[in-house]
Amino acid sequence: MITDPGKEITWGEVHVGACQVFEAAGFEEVSHPTVRRVVMRIDF
């Protein structure tokens, strides 16, 4: 999920994780279905 500084997000939205955490773990963005949602994938 992409978040903007200072904007409030409900707990139910953020439980999927922040993009930065997945990117740090080696995942790459493969899709961007909505403004704030991002689909991440890792290839082994």
MOPAC internal coordinates of N, CA, C and O (Angstrom, degrees):
PM7 1SCF
backbone

  N    0.0000 0     0.00 0     0.00 0    0    0    0
  C    1.4390 1     0.00 0     0.00 0    1    0    0
  C    1.5195 1   108.87 1     0.00 0    2    1    0
  O    1.2310 1   120.62 1   -41.47 1    3    2    1
  N    1.2973 1   116.43 1   138.53 1    3    2    1
  C    1.4544 1   122.48 1   176.77 1    5    3    2
  C    1.5221 1   108.08 1   -97.59 1    6    5    3
  O    1.2310 1   120.89 1   -53.49 1    7    6    5
  N    1.3146 1   115.90 1   126.51 1    7    6    5
  C    1.4584 1   120.25 1  -178.36 1    9    7    6
  C    1.5193 1   110.14 1  -117.66 1   10    9    7
  O    1.2310 1   120.59 1   -30.75 1   11   10    9
  N    1.3191 1   116.47 1   149.25 1   11   10    9
  C    1.4531 1   122.24 1   175.98 1   13   11   10
  C    1.5202 1   108.62 1  -102.13 1   14   13   11
  O    1.2310 1   119.62 1   -44.16 1   15   14   13
  N    1.3255 1   118.34 1   135.84 1   15   14   13
  C    1.4614 1   120.78 1   179.13 1   17   15   14
  C    1.5358 1   111.43 1   -57.73 1   18   17   15
  O    1.2310 1   120.97 1   -46.19 1   19   18   17
  N    1.3205 1   115.74 1   133.81 1   19   18   17
  C    1.4592 1   120.98 1   177.20 1   21   19   18
  C    1.5134 1   115.34 1    86.17 1   22   21   19
  O    1.2310 1   119.49 1   170.71 1   23   22   21
  N    1.3290 1   118.58 1    -9.29 1   23   22   21
  C    1.4618 1   120.65 1   178.61 1   25   23   22
  C    1.5115 1   110.00 1   -92.41 1   26   25   23
  O    1.2310 1   120.64 1   -40.77 1   27   26   25
  N    1.3087 1   116.39 1   139.23 1   27   26   25
  C    1.4577 1   121.41 1  -178.52 1   29   27   26
  C    1.5215 1   111.02 1   -81.24 1   30   29   27
  O    1.2310 1   121.26 1   -42.86 1   31   30   29
  N    1.3316 1   115.20 1   137.14 1   31   30   29
  C    1.4569 1   122.07 1   178.90 1   33   31   30
  C    1.5198 1   107.79 1  -126.44 1   34   33   31
  O    1.2310 1   120.70 1   -42.57 1   35   34   33
  N    1.3136 1   116.27 1   137.43 1   35   34   33
  C    1.4599 1   118.85 1   178.78 1   37   35   34
  C    1.5237 1   109.52 1   -74.10 1   38   37   35
  O    1.2310 1   120.57 1   -27.96 1   39   38   37
  N    1.3210 1   116.52 1   152.04 1   39   38   37
  C    1.4569 1   121.65 1  -178.32 1   41   39   38
  C    1.5268 1   111.31 1   -57.95 1   42   41   39
  O    1.2310 1   120.18 1   142.14 1   43   42   41
  N    1.3199 1   117.26 1   -37.86 1   43   42   41
  C    1.4569 1   120.76 1  -178.68 1   45   43   42
  C    1.5200 1   113.36 1   -63.83 1   46   45   43
  O    1.2310 1   120.15 1   153.88 1   47   46   45
  N    1.3241 1   117.32 1   -26.12 1   47   46   45
  C    1.4619 1   120.57 1   179.41 1   49   47   46
  C    1.5200 1   112.13 1   -79.77 1   50   49   47
  O    1.2310 1   120.31 1   142.00 1   51   50   49
  N    1.3131 1   117.01 1   -38.00 1   51   50   49
  C    1.4603 1   120.10 1  -172.18 1   53   51   50
  C    1.5283 1   112.82 1   -86.15 1   54   53   51
  O    1.2310 1   119.12 1   171.55 1   55   54   53
  N    1.3123 1   119.29 1    -8.45 1   55   54   53
  C    1.4636 1   119.96 1  -177.84 1   57   55   54
  C    1.5250 1   113.03 1   -64.30 1   58   57   55
  O    1.2310 1   119.87 1   164.75 1   59   58   57
  N    1.3196 1   117.85 1   -15.25 1   59   58   57
  C    1.4680 1   120.54 1   179.07 1   61   59   58
  C    1.5188 1   111.92 1   -76.25 1   62   61   59
  O    1.2310 1   120.05 1   162.10 1   63   62   61
  N    1.3192 1   117.50 1   -17.90 1   63   62   61
  C    1.4596 1   121.87 1   176.39 1   65   63   62
  C    1.5139 1   113.36 1   109.62 1   66   65   63
  O    1.2310 1   121.57 1   -20.95 1   67   66   65
  N    1.3112 1   114.61 1   159.05 1   67   66   65
  C    1.4621 1   121.40 1   179.11 1   69   67   66
  C    1.5259 1   109.60 1   -93.20 1   70   69   67
  O    1.2310 1   120.26 1   -35.52 1   71   70   69
  N    1.3230 1   117.11 1   144.48 1   71   70   69
  C    1.4628 1   122.17 1  -178.70 1   73   71   70
  C    1.5217 1   111.82 1   -56.69 1   74   73   71
  O    1.2310 1   120.45 1   140.75 1   75   74   73
  N    1.3342 1   116.74 1   -39.25 1   75   74   73
  C    1.4548 1   120.64 1  -176.74 1   77   75   74
  C    1.5282 1   111.89 1   -59.90 1   78   77   75
  O    1.2310 1   120.31 1   143.65 1   79   78   77
  N    1.3111 1   117.01 1   -36.35 1   79   78   77
  C    1.4665 1   121.07 1   179.86 1   81   79   78
  C    1.5243 1   110.14 1   -67.03 1   82   81   79
  O    1.2310 1   120.55 1   135.70 1   83   82   81
  N    1.3198 1   116.56 1   -44.30 1   83   82   81
  C    1.4607 1   120.25 1   179.81 1   85   83   82
  C    1.5247 1   111.35 1   -68.09 1   86   85   83
  O    1.2310 1   120.16 1   139.84 1   87   86   85
  N    1.3344 1   117.30 1   -40.16 1   87   86   85
  C    1.4681 1   120.35 1   178.18 1   89   87   86
  C    1.5237 1   110.63 1   -62.44 1   90   89   87
  O    1.2310 1   120.06 1   139.63 1   91   90   89
  N    1.3232 1   117.49 1   -40.37 1   91   90   89
  C    1.4610 1   121.50 1   178.99 1   93   91   90
  C    1.5327 1   111.35 1   -64.24 1   94   93   91
  O    1.2310 1   120.68 1   152.94 1   95   94   93
  N    1.3305 1   116.30 1   -27.06 1   95   94   93
  C    1.4699 1   121.11 1   179.56 1   97   95   94
  C    1.5283 1   112.30 1   -87.69 1   98   97   95
  O    1.2310 1   119.98 1  -179.32 1   99   98   97
  N    1.3406 1   117.64 1     0.68 1   99   98   97
  C    1.4538 1   120.35 1   176.53 1  101   99   98
  C    1.5152 1   115.50 1   101.39 1  102  101   99
  O    1.2310 1   119.80 1  -176.83 1  103  102  101
  N    1.3285 1   117.99 1     3.17 1  103  102  101
  C    1.4651 1   121.07 1   178.75 1  105  103  102
  C    1.5256 1   109.84 1   -75.74 1  106  105  103
  O    1.2310 1   120.73 1   -23.85 1  107  106  105
  N    1.3357 1   116.21 1   156.15 1  107  106  105
  C    1.4607 1   122.11 1   176.30 1  109  107  106
  C    1.5247 1   109.54 1  -125.43 1  110  109  107
  O    1.2310 1   120.66 1   -31.66 1  111  110  109
  N    1.3207 1   116.35 1   148.34 1  111  110  109
  C    1.4681 1   121.26 1   177.86 1  113  111  110
  C    1.5206 1   108.80 1   -72.96 1  114  113  111
  O    1.2310 1   120.54 1   -50.27 1  115  114  113
  N    1.3454 1   116.57 1   129.73 1  115  114  113
  C    1.4635 1   120.67 1   178.67 1  117  115  114
  C    1.5251 1   112.33 1  -116.97 1  118  117  115
  O    1.2310 1   120.35 1   163.00 1  119  118  117
  N    1.3324 1   116.93 1   -17.00 1  119  118  117
  C    1.4566 1   120.81 1  -179.39 1  121  119  118
  C    1.5152 1   109.23 1  -157.28 1  122  121  119
  O    1.2310 1   120.98 1   -24.16 1  123  122  121
  N    1.3302 1   115.73 1   155.84 1  123  122  121
  C    1.4667 1   122.21 1  -179.73 1  125  123  122
  C    1.5325 1   107.25 1  -137.08 1  126  125  123
  O    1.2310 1   119.94 1  -107.23 1  127  126  125
  N    1.3649 1   117.72 1    72.77 1  127  126  125
  C    1.4620 1   121.01 1  -171.34 1  129  127  126
  C    1.5286 1   115.83 1   -65.76 1  130  129  127
  O    1.2310 1   119.53 1   150.22 1  131  130  129
  N    1.3201 1   118.51 1   -29.78 1  131  130  129
  C    1.4698 1   121.71 1   176.70 1  133  131  130
  C    1.5214 1   108.69 1  -136.03 1  134  133  131
  O    1.2310 1   120.68 1    -1.36 1  135  134  133
  N    1.3162 1   116.30 1   178.64 1  135  134  133
  C    1.4547 1   120.97 1  -176.88 1  137  135  134
  C    1.5305 1   111.65 1   -59.13 1  138  137  135
  O    1.2310 1   120.12 1   138.38 1  139  138  137
  N    1.3332 1   117.37 1   -41.62 1  139  138  137
  C    1.4642 1   119.94 1  -176.28 1  141  139  138
  C    1.5199 1   114.49 1  -105.47 1  142  141  139
  O    1.2310 1   119.50 1   166.87 1  143  142  141
  N    1.3053 1   118.56 1   -13.13 1  143  142  141
  C    1.4734 1   120.77 1  -177.96 1  145  143  142
  C    1.5228 1   110.71 1   -92.68 1  146  145  143
  O    1.2310 1   121.63 1   -40.47 1  147  146  145
  N    1.3248 1   114.48 1   139.53 1  147  146  145
  C    1.4548 1   121.24 1   178.12 1  149  147  146
  C    1.5187 1   107.80 1  -134.33 1  150  149  147
  O    1.2310 1   120.49 1   -42.08 1  151  150  149
  N    1.3306 1   116.67 1   137.92 1  151  150  149
  C    1.4591 1   120.84 1   175.66 1  153  151  150
  C    1.5215 1   107.00 1   -99.38 1  154  153  151
  O    1.2310 1   121.07 1   -55.55 1  155  154  153
  N    1.3412 1   115.55 1   124.45 1  155  154  153
  C    1.4729 1   121.81 1  -177.46 1  157  155  154
  C    1.5221 1   108.81 1  -112.51 1  158  157  155
  O    1.2310 1   120.72 1   -29.36 1  159  158  157
  N    1.3389 1   116.23 1   150.64 1  159  158  157
  C    1.4600 1   120.60 1  -179.95 1  161  159  158
  C    1.5263 1   108.67 1  -146.08 1  162  161  159
  O    1.2310 1   121.25 1   -30.69 1  163  162  161
  N    1.3209 1   115.20 1   149.31 1  163  162  161
  C    1.4574 1   121.32 1   174.01 1  165  163  162
  C    1.5231 1   108.10 1  -126.02 1  166  165  163
  O    1.2310 1   120.60 1   -43.42 1  167  166  165
  N    1.3115 1   116.45 1   136.58 1  167  166  165
  C    1.4597 1   121.85 1   177.31 1  169  167  166
  C    1.5212 1   108.40 1  -104.84 1  170  169  167
  O    1.2310 1   120.99 1   -51.59 1  171  170  169
  N    1.3085 1   115.71 1   128.41 1  171  170  169
  C    1.4567 1   120.67 1   179.43 1  173  171  170
  C    1.5003 1   110.75 1   -92.35 1  174  173  171
  O    1.2310 1   120.10 1   180.00 1  175  174  173

